[in-house]
């Protein structure tokens, strides 16, 4: 999608401001369209030929673009030169922190992942040891990508993040090594380190490359070990006054026999749609806890599969070309660390518990594969999920709700369609319910995208008021 050309219409800008606007417009086009000739830039921007020539020269001198090839039948001369962004102008680091693991991705300025590295963390060990292990993983991934130092780092982690400071809030519920690692990254690298709640980053990934790619307003409902939500309104991620937007596990709902409290979400939506509740519901419907799952139907990078796919190549969500690195010391999947760090009685939405013989995701996938035999369980689960979705819709009217996490992915369209049916009977607001499409690496890919946006905002020029990243 092309950036809007008429955004600055009717304004009077100084020559310096006009050059910044033109440069950023050209860079955005090179980002979205790929390499372009000067003539194509002229056509797409509506700028004059001399203006395009000046900005091409200026961006080359700044080391932001270079000639990457030629186009046209003759394939010679200045008019045939293809210009592209210098991808190695900056290297970005995205981290996905869990209680028992840290996954690092290193990408170039275009967001193409060049290397990944995952390490398991002993949460009962010394925090300093965990921090050192995670820092070593960052160094190893940077080396594998051929990067000397990162330009920008984005970290996704469970827990509240204060929008005013960009730091953890309520740290009593957060692994101390998470706090220590973010502090160490800021002190050691001296570069911008963005900290974001992990479900918010998953929403960024779904909006850019997933189920919400055509939506400016939507809610991501994360259904995993716990429950969570991310809210995007008019293209902007909304975090709330304290960073608590989306703490849907605390939502009071009927059917739990209790109410949540300030110290725990038992009795809230979590008690209806969390992993433990789903396993109990499956048992009520006679589904064996050890139900088999067709491996062909499971996401290769989702919790419980014991499989990890690295990412590299030409896009932030593409498989690698052999540059990634991966380290595991057990048979668990890379995104299968144990219970999380949300409220004291609620696991982080993205965590998977090692105490479960099979995760709720396996039961949901089995029910989908079973057809009519699993329909009653799926319908009952959809009715529960619809209660939370109806509450969200009554307040926000997002028009679109994406079911993410292991349960959302595992249920796919079969679960999403059932939720939509129940929702239509609960709410007069028309809402499209979709299954998440990004997969098990949504948090990591969202971190890469957040780091890319921040780096490009700095290198390409100010993006305008209200859109600069948090400290």
BELRA-V207876 format. One record per pair of residues at least 4 apart in sequence whose ideal C-beta (glycine too) atoms are under 6 Angstrom apart, sorted by sequence separation. I is the first residue (numbers start at 1). GAP is how many residues later the second one is. D is the distance in whole Angstrom. If there is no record, write none. Layout:
BEGIN
i	gap	d
I	GAP	D
I	GAP	D
END
This chain:
BEGIN
i	gap	d
13	4	4
29	4	5
36	4	4
41	4	6
47	4	4
76	4	6
107	4	5
108	4	5
125	4	5
174	4	5
177	4	6
184	4	6
185	4	6
196	4	5
205	4	6
206	4	4
239	4	5
240	4	5
267	4	6
269	4	6
270	4	5
287	4	6
314	4	6
320	4	4
332	4	4
342	4	4
347	4	5
358	4	4
370	4	4
374	4	6
386	4	6
392	4	6
404	4	5
406	4	6
411	4	3
413	4	6
419	4	6
423	4	6
438	4	4
441	4	5
455	4	6
456	4	5
463	4	5
13	5	4
36	5	5
47	5	5
59	5	5
60	5	6
70	5	4
75	5	6
97	5	5
107	5	6
142	5	5
162	5	6
196	5	5
205	5	6
206	5	5
207	5	5
232	5	5
233	5	5
240	5	4
260	5	5
265	5	4
266	5	6
272	5	6
282	5	4
293	5	6
313	5	4
403	5	3
59	6	4
107	6	5
168	6	5
206	6	5
212	6	5
222	6	4
239	6	5
271	6	6
342	6	5
457	6	5
42	7	6
96	7	4
162	7	5
186	7	5
231	7	5
238	7	5
252	7	5
260	7	5
298	7	5
300	7	5
340	7	4
341	7	5
352	7	6
367	7	3
72	8	4
105	8	5
106	8	5
171	8	6
185	8	5
221	8	5
259	8	5
260	8	3
301	8	5
312	8	4
313	8	5
339	8	4
340	8	2
423	8	6
71	9	5
95	9	5
106	9	5
121	9	5
159	9	6
160	9	4
258	9	3
300	9	5
311	9	6
312	9	5
42	10	5
70	10	4
160	10	5
219	10	6
220	10	4
250	10	5
310	10	4
367	10	5
41	11	5
71	11	5
94	11	5
105	11	5
168	11	6
256	11	5
312	11	5
340	11	4
367	11	5
219	12	5
312	12	6
339	12	6
389	12	5
8	13	6
69	13	4
93	13	6
104	13	5
182	13	6
403	13	5
420	13	4
38	14	5
67	14	5
68	14	5
119	14	5
206	14	6
218	14	6
231	14	5
310	14	3
339	14	5
419	14	5
26	15	6
29	15	5
91	15	6
92	15	5
103	15	4
159	15	4
250	15	5
256	15	4
338	15	5
454	15	4
68	16	4
217	16	5
230	16	5
249	16	4
252	16	6
253	16	5
336	16	5
338	16	5
102	17	6
203	17	4
229	17	4
251	17	5
416	17	5
38	18	6
65	18	5
119	18	5
216	18	6
228	18	6
250	18	5
251	18	4
308	18	6
416	18	6
90	19	5
101	19	5
216	19	4
229	19	5
249	19	6
253	19	6
416	19	5
25	20	6
65	20	6
66	20	5
88	20	6
89	20	5
100	20	6
101	20	6
117	20	5
249	20	6
87	21	4
100	21	6
157	21	5
227	21	6
248	21	5
249	21	4
87	22	5
227	22	5
413	22	6
87	23	5
100	23	6
117	23	5
199	23	5
226	23	6
412	23	5
99	24	5
117	24	4
3	25	5
306	25	5
63	26	6
115	26	5
308	26	4
155	27	6
203	27	4
306	27	5
408	27	6
409	27	6
305	28	5
408	28	5
26	29	6
115	29	4
166	29	5
199	29	4
203	29	6
115	30	4
200	30	5
303	30	6
401	30	6
114	31	4
199	31	5
23	32	5
102	32	4
153	32	6
303	32	5
304	32	6
397	32	5
400	32	5
401	32	5
402	32	5
403	32	5
404	32	4
22	33	5
35	33	5
104	33	5
303	33	4
382	33	6
386	33	5
390	33	6
37	34	6
104	34	5
161	34	5
385	34	5
389	34	5
393	34	5
402	34	5
102	35	6
106	35	5
106	36	6
161	36	5
382	36	3
386	36	4
390	36	4
393	36	5
104	37	4
200	37	6
378	37	6
382	37	5
386	37	5
390	37	5
393	38	5
106	39	4
379	39	6
383	39	5
152	40	5
153	40	5
154	40	4
155	40	5
156	40	6
158	40	6
378	40	6
382	40	5
386	40	6
5	41	6
106	41	6
150	41	6
157	41	6
156	42	4
227	42	6
227	43	5
364	43	6
37	45	6
156	45	4
361	45	4
365	45	4
131	46	5
227	46	5
364	46	4
368	46	5
35	47	4
130	47	4
134	47	5
227	47	6
364	47	5
226	48	5
35	49	4
127	49	5
131	49	5
303	49	3
361	49	4
127	50	4
131	50	5
223	50	6
225	50	5
123	52	6
127	53	5
131	53	5
30	55	5
304	55	5
91	56	4
303	56	6
93	57	4
91	59	6
92	60	5
93	60	4
94	60	5
95	60	5
96	60	5
97	60	4
90	61	4
297	68	6
293	69	5
291	72	6
293	72	5
293	73	6
169	74	6
291	75	4
294	75	6
99	76	6
163	76	5
270	76	5
287	76	6
265	78	5
264	79	5
266	79	5
163	80	5
264	80	5
97	81	5
162	81	5
264	81	4
265	81	5
279	81	5
282	81	4
161	82	5
278	82	4
160	83	4
160	84	6
275	85	4
287	90	6
285	91	6
285	92	4
282	95	6
249	97	5
303	103	6
302	104	6
335	105	5
209	108	5
299	110	6
273	111	5
272	112	4
273	112	6
226	116	6
269	119	5
226	120	5
226	121	4
228	121	3
225	122	4
226	122	6
227	122	6
226	123	4
224	125	5
224	126	5
225	126	4
222	127	4
225	127	5
225	128	6
317	128	6
316	129	5
316	132	5
253	134	5
301	138	6
302	138	4
301	139	4
248	140	6
251	140	6
299	140	5
301	140	5
299	141	5
199	150	6
198	152	5
175	166	6
174	167	5
173	168	5
219	173	5
144	179	6
219	179	5
218	180	5
221	180	6
144	181	5
217	181	5
224	181	4
158	182	5
159	182	6
217	182	6
218	182	4
219	182	5
220	182	5
221	182	6
222	182	5
223	182	4
224	182	5
158	183	5
222	183	4
158	184	6
220	184	5
223	184	4
140	185	6
215	185	5
223	185	5
158	190	3
212	190	5
211	191	5
116	194	5
206	196	5
113	198	4
114	198	5
113	199	5
112	202	6
202	202	6
113	203	6
111	205	4
115	208	5
116	208	4
117	208	5
118	208	6
119	208	6
114	209	6
115	209	5
120	209	5
118	216	5
211	223	4
211	225	6
211	226	4
210	227	4
210	228	4
206	230	6
206	232	5
205	233	5
101	236	4
100	237	3
205	237	4
99	238	5
100	238	5
98	239	4
99	239	6
202	240	4
205	240	4
99	241	6
202	241	5
205	241	4
208	241	6
201	242	5
204	242	4
202	244	5
198	245	5
201	245	3
204	245	5
201	246	5
98	253	6
194	256	6
194	260	6
194	275	6
156	287	5
156	291	5
154	293	4
154	296	4
154	297	4
152	299	5
152	302	5
152	303	4
151	304	5
166	304	4
166	305	5
111	337	6
105	339	5
103	341	6
107	341	5
111	341	4
105	343	5
96	347	4
96	348	4
94	350	6
94	353	3
94	354	4
94	357	6
92	359	4
92	360	6
92	363	6
90	365	5
27	433	5
24	436	5
24	437	5
23	438	6
20	441	4
END
